[in-house]
Amino acid sequence: MVVSKYIYTYSCYEEERSLCDLEMRTLLGSEPQIGIVESHIKMNPSRSPFIKERISIMLEADSLDHHLEQVSALQVTGETFKVLYVKNGSTSKIEKVGFESRRTIEKKIGLHINGVADLHHPKRLFGVIVVNGRWVFGDYVEGEPVWFRHQQKPHSYSTALNTRVARAIVNIAIPDPNGIKAIDPCCGIGTVLVEALSMGIDIVGSDRNPLVLGGARENIAHFGLSGEVKLADIRDITNQYDVAIIDLPYNLCSVITQEEKTEMLQSARRFARKVVVVTVEPIDEILVNTGFDMIDLAVVKKGSFTREVIVCK
């Protein structure tokens, strides 16, 4: 059976909703509904810090009874299986059911499938979910919160991007890593580098502050990763890259002027075809003046602190 569409469930904090929506649009090419994204793109759900699980759409029905008729024709051979009812974030009553009802539905569907069920150590997982009144069934894959493990790194500082936000920004910058060469030219302690390298992305890091480079290298090595991190000013970079991720310095130790920001972004435009900029101050005028086209934007809030994530080409 050919699967050409997938359902992903996701969750995010309200202050990260704008970033989450931008990541969904970029990674999956679809606007998210409440807690749900439908897409023709097949992606490992562990890539995203927001996505929880993926169902490959095999069967669709307009009612549970019709759905049971469909799965009765399904033959599972050579492996055991288990059915999971996947909760939908919708407020619709038909799509919000309690624990006991979910278990009952799982059992009914499992009994109609021709095969051997195993509730404890199944070889194959199926998911069933109700989306906009449709009963959807297919192979189920749960995402792993890789970013969460990366919170426990040897070096950090208070103004650095958190790992969840950093991972989303990497996905926005590099939705398809195949053949892409990327750079983080203001890498700091390497939060973005760790997320990118853990996804197999070809990325290098640099920073003009020699005091942070040792911490970046240790953070990368701590998770069994390897990547180039060197001392360099963004204005001196000569190699060419497909993508640059630039978290503009803003803490008390890295105060930069408007002129310096302009020089940094002019340099980025010279060595990268696509640039994702993270900023705590408005830079629209600088971006326009340096010749960038602003493609998309997200806002991330933490209390009174706000970051903009701007996608430029």
C-alpha positions as CSV (number, residue, x, y, z in Angstrom):
1,M,0.0,0.0,0.0
2,V,1.5,3.3,-1.1
3,V,1.4,6.0,1.6
4,S,1.5,9.6,0.3
5,K,0.4,11.6,3.3
6,Y,1.2,11.9,7.0
7,I,-0.3,13.3,10.1
8,Y,1.9,14.8,12.8
9,T,0.9,15.8,16.2
10,Y,2.7,18.6,18.0
11,S,2.6,20.8,21.1
12,C,4.3,24.0,22.1
13,Y,4.2,26.8,24.7
14,E,2.1,29.8,23.7
15,E,5.2,32.0,23.7
16,E,6.8,29.7,21.1
17,R,3.7,29.3,18.9
18,S,5.0,31.7,16.2
19,L,8.3,29.8,16.0
20,C,6.5,26.4,16.0
21,D,4.2,27.6,13.1
22,L,7.2,28.8,11.1
23,E,9.0,25.4,11.7
24,M,5.9,23.5,10.6
25,R,5.6,25.6,7.4
26,T,9.3,25.1,6.6
27,L,9.7,21.5,7.5
28,L,6.4,20.1,6.4
29,G,5.1,22.7,3.8
30,S,1.8,22.9,5.6
31,E,0.0,25.3,8.0
32,P,-0.7,23.6,11.3
33,Q,-4.1,23.1,12.7
34,I,-4.5,23.0,16.5
35,G,-2.1,20.2,17.5
36,I,-2.1,18.6,14.0
37,V,-0.2,19.0,10.8
38,E,-1.0,17.1,7.6
39,S,1.7,16.8,5.0
40,H,2.9,14.9,2.0
41,I,6.5,15.1,3.5
42,K,7.8,12.1,5.4
43,M,10.1,13.3,8.2
44,N,11.5,11.7,11.3
45,P,9.4,13.3,14.1
46,S,12.5,13.4,16.4
47,R,13.9,16.3,14.3
48,S,11.4,18.8,15.6
49,P,11.3,19.9,19.3
50,F,7.5,20.3,18.9
51,I,6.4,17.2,17.0
52,K,5.3,14.3,19.2
53,E,4.4,11.5,16.7
54,R,3.7,10.6,13.1
55,I,1.0,8.5,11.5
56,S,1.4,7.3,7.9
57,I,-2.1,7.5,6.5
58,M,-3.1,4.0,5.2
59,L,-6.9,4.0,5.8
60,E,-9.5,6.8,6.3
61,A,-13.2,6.5,7.2
62,D,-16.0,8.7,8.2
63,S,-17.0,6.5,11.2
64,L,-15.6,4.0,13.6
65,D,-17.9,1.2,12.2
66,H,-16.7,2.0,8.7
67,H,-13.1,2.0,10.0
68,L,-13.5,-1.4,11.6
69,E,-14.7,-2.8,8.2
70,Q,-11.5,-1.4,6.6
71,V,-9.0,-2.8,9.1
72,S,-10.7,-6.2,8.8
73,A,-9.1,-6.5,5.4
74,L,-5.7,-5.7,6.8
75,Q,-3.3,-8.7,7.1
76,V,-0.2,-8.3,9.3
77,T,2.2,-11.2,8.8
78,G,5.6,-12.0,10.1
79,E,5.4,-9.5,13.0
80,T,3.3,-8.7,16.1
81,F,1.4,-5.4,16.3
82,K,-0.2,-3.0,18.7
83,V,-2.8,-0.2,18.1
84,L,-2.5,3.1,19.8
85,Y,-5.3,5.7,19.9
86,V,-3.6,9.1,19.4
87,K,-5.0,12.1,21.2
88,N,-6.0,15.1,19.1
89,G,-5.5,18.6,20.5
90,S,-8.9,19.7,19.0
91,T,-11.7,20.9,21.1
92,S,-14.3,18.8,19.2
93,K,-16.1,16.3,21.4
94,I,-15.7,13.4,18.9
95,E,-12.0,14.0,18.9
96,K,-11.6,14.3,22.7
97,V,-12.2,11.0,24.4
98,G,-11.2,9.7,27.8
99,F,-8.7,7.0,28.7
100,E,-11.1,4.1,29.0
101,S,-12.8,5.0,25.7
102,R,-9.4,5.1,24.0
103,R,-8.4,1.7,25.3
104,T,-11.8,0.3,24.1
105,I,-11.3,1.7,20.6
106,E,-7.8,0.3,20.5
107,K,-9.0,-3.1,21.5
108,K,-11.9,-3.1,18.9
109,I,-9.6,-2.1,16.1
110,G,-6.9,-4.6,17.2
111,L,-9.4,-7.5,17.2
112,H,-10.4,-6.7,13.6
113,I,-6.9,-6.9,12.3
114,N,-5.7,-10.2,10.9
115,G,-2.5,-10.8,12.8
116,V,-0.9,-11.4,16.2
117,A,-1.3,-8.6,18.7
118,D,1.3,-8.0,21.4
119,L,0.6,-5.2,23.9
120,H,4.0,-5.3,25.6
121,H,6.7,-5.9,22.9
122,P,5.1,-5.3,19.5
123,K,7.2,-5.3,16.4
124,R,4.9,-2.9,14.6
125,L,2.9,0.0,15.9
126,F,-0.3,1.3,14.4
127,G,-1.9,4.7,15.3
128,V,-5.5,5.7,15.0
129,I,-6.6,9.4,15.3
130,V,-9.7,11.4,14.5
131,V,-9.1,14.5,12.5
132,N,-11.9,16.8,11.4
133,G,-14.3,14.0,11.8
134,R,-12.1,11.5,9.8
135,W,-10.9,8.3,11.3
136,V,-7.3,7.9,10.2
137,F,-5.2,4.7,10.6
138,G,-1.6,3.9,9.7
139,D,1.9,3.1,10.9
140,Y,2.9,5.0,14.0
141,V,6.3,6.5,15.0
142,E,6.9,8.3,18.2
143,G,9.3,11.2,18.3
144,E,12.3,11.3,20.7
145,P,13.0,14.6,22.5
146,V,16.7,14.7,21.5
147,W,16.9,18.4,22.3
148,F,16.0,17.7,25.9
149,R,19.1,15.7,26.5
150,H,21.2,18.5,25.1
151,Q,20.1,20.7,28.0
152,Q,22.7,18.9,30.2
153,K,25.8,20.3,28.6
154,P,29.1,21.2,30.3
155,H,29.0,24.9,29.4
156,S,26.1,27.3,29.2
157,Y,25.2,31.0,29.8
158,S,22.0,32.7,30.6
159,T,21.5,34.6,27.4
160,A,22.2,31.7,25.0
161,L,19.4,30.2,23.0
162,N,17.7,27.3,24.8
163,T,18.1,23.9,23.1
164,R,14.4,23.7,22.1
165,V,14.5,27.1,20.3
166,A,17.9,26.4,18.8
167,R,16.7,23.1,17.3
168,A,13.7,24.8,15.7
169,I,15.9,27.5,14.2
170,V,18.2,24.9,12.7
171,N,15.1,23.2,11.1
172,I,13.9,26.5,9.8
173,A,17.3,27.3,8.3
174,I,17.9,23.8,6.9
175,P,14.7,21.8,6.3
176,D,16.5,19.5,3.9
177,P,20.1,18.9,4.9
178,N,21.0,16.9,1.7
179,G,24.0,18.7,0.0
180,I,23.8,21.7,2.3
181,K,26.8,23.4,3.8
182,A,26.0,25.6,6.7
183,I,27.8,27.9,9.1
184,D,27.1,29.5,12.5
185,P,29.6,32.4,12.4
186,C,28.6,33.7,15.9
187,C,28.5,30.3,17.5
188,G,29.1,31.2,21.2
189,I,29.1,28.0,23.3
190,G,27.7,26.0,20.4
191,T,24.0,25.5,21.2
192,V,23.0,25.7,17.5
193,L,26.0,23.6,16.4
194,V,25.0,20.7,18.8
195,E,21.5,20.6,17.5
196,A,22.6,20.8,13.9
197,L,25.3,18.2,14.2
198,S,23.0,15.8,16.1
199,M,20.8,15.8,13.0
200,G,23.7,15.0,10.7
201,I,23.9,18.5,9.2
202,D,27.1,19.6,7.6
203,I,27.8,22.8,9.7
204,V,30.9,24.6,10.9
205,G,31.1,27.2,13.7
206,S,33.2,30.2,14.4
207,D,33.3,33.1,16.8
208,R,35.6,36.1,17.3
209,N,35.6,35.6,21.0
210,P,38.4,33.1,21.9
211,L,37.0,32.7,25.4
212,V,33.9,30.8,24.2
213,L,35.5,28.4,21.7
214,G,36.8,25.9,24.2
215,G,33.3,25.6,25.7
216,A,31.7,25.1,22.3
217,R,34.1,22.3,21.5
218,E,33.5,20.6,24.8
219,N,29.8,20.9,24.5
220,I,30.0,19.2,21.0
221,A,32.3,16.5,22.2
222,H,30.2,15.8,25.3
223,F,27.4,14.4,23.1
224,G,29.8,12.3,21.0
225,L,29.6,14.7,18.1
226,S,32.4,16.2,16.0
227,G,32.5,19.5,14.1
228,E,34.9,22.3,13.2
229,V,34.9,25.4,15.5
230,K,37.5,28.1,14.8
231,L,38.4,31.6,15.8
232,A,37.2,34.0,13.2
233,D,35.4,37.3,12.8
234,I,32.3,37.0,10.6
235,R,33.7,39.9,8.5
236,D,36.7,37.8,7.6
237,I,34.9,34.6,6.3
238,T,35.8,33.9,2.7
239,N,34.3,30.3,2.2
240,Q,30.9,30.0,0.6
241,Y,27.9,28.4,2.3
242,D,24.4,27.6,1.5
243,V,23.0,28.8,4.8
244,A,24.2,30.9,7.7
245,I,22.5,31.0,11.1
246,I,23.4,34.2,12.9
247,D,22.4,34.8,16.5
248,L,23.4,38.5,16.8
249,P,25.5,39.2,20.0
250,Y,23.6,41.3,22.5
251,N,24.8,40.6,26.0
252,L,26.9,43.0,28.1
253,C,30.1,41.4,27.0
254,S,29.2,41.6,23.3
255,V,27.8,45.1,22.7
256,I,27.7,45.9,19.0
257,T,26.8,49.1,17.2
258,Q,24.4,49.5,14.3
259,E,27.4,50.0,12.1
260,E,28.8,46.6,13.2
261,K,25.5,44.9,12.7
262,T,25.4,46.3,9.2
263,E,28.9,45.0,8.5
264,M,28.1,41.6,9.9
265,L,25.0,41.2,7.7
266,Q,26.8,42.6,4.7
267,S,29.4,39.9,5.2
268,A,26.8,37.2,5.6
269,R,25.1,38.2,2.4
270,R,28.5,37.8,0.6
271,F,29.2,34.3,1.9
272,A,25.7,32.7,2.3
273,R,22.7,32.3,-0.1
274,K,20.2,32.0,2.8
275,V,20.5,33.6,6.2
276,V,18.5,33.1,9.3
277,V,19.0,35.9,11.8
278,V,18.1,35.9,15.5
279,T,17.9,39.3,17.0
280,V,16.5,41.0,20.2
281,E,16.4,44.4,18.5
282,P,14.6,45.6,15.3
283,I,16.9,45.2,12.3
284,D,14.5,45.4,9.4
285,E,16.0,48.6,8.0
286,I,19.5,47.1,8.2
287,L,18.4,44.0,6.3
288,V,16.7,46.0,3.6
289,N,19.7,48.3,3.3
290,T,22.1,45.4,2.9
291,G,19.9,43.9,0.1
292,F,18.2,41.1,1.9
293,D,14.7,39.9,1.1
294,M,12.8,39.0,4.3
295,I,11.0,35.7,3.5
296,D,9.4,34.8,6.8
297,L,9.4,35.7,10.5
298,A,8.8,34.3,13.9
299,V,8.7,35.9,17.4
300,V,9.8,34.0,20.5
301,K,8.9,35.5,23.9
302,K,10.2,34.7,27.4
303,G,8.6,37.0,29.9
304,S,9.4,40.5,28.7
305,F,12.3,39.3,26.6
306,T,11.5,38.9,22.9
307,R,13.6,37.5,20.0
308,E,12.8,37.7,16.3
309,V,13.8,34.9,14.0
310,I,14.0,36.3,10.4
311,V,14.5,34.2,7.3
312,C,16.3,36.1,4.6
313,K,17.6,35.5,1.1
